[in-house]
């Protein structure tokens, strides 16, 4: 007898989409890109999810979807720069999640 795969039911896909939108909105408002999100450690992504008010996703599948949503929104914002939804609400908070590269003293 086959074991049911609850992670890939229609309801699970719906829940994953809803959580992904919540996480993408949080990241978008802070200026976090899809690549930056995927480059974060698991611990940072879990903290980001909790801060966004979502239970941290168990798999990378959800995070990959969030990154795709962020990339899609970035492209849309590039094409609609004057639209209010293209603005980021908390870009100053990006530093809390994505650290700038450390520059050498010799540069």
Secondary structure, 3 states (H helix, E strand, C coil): CCCCCHHHCHHHHHHHHHHHHHHHHHHHHCCCCHHHHHHCCHHHHHHHHHHCCCCCCCCHHHHHHHHHHHHHHHHHHHHCCCCHHHCCCCHHHHHHCCCCCCCCCCC
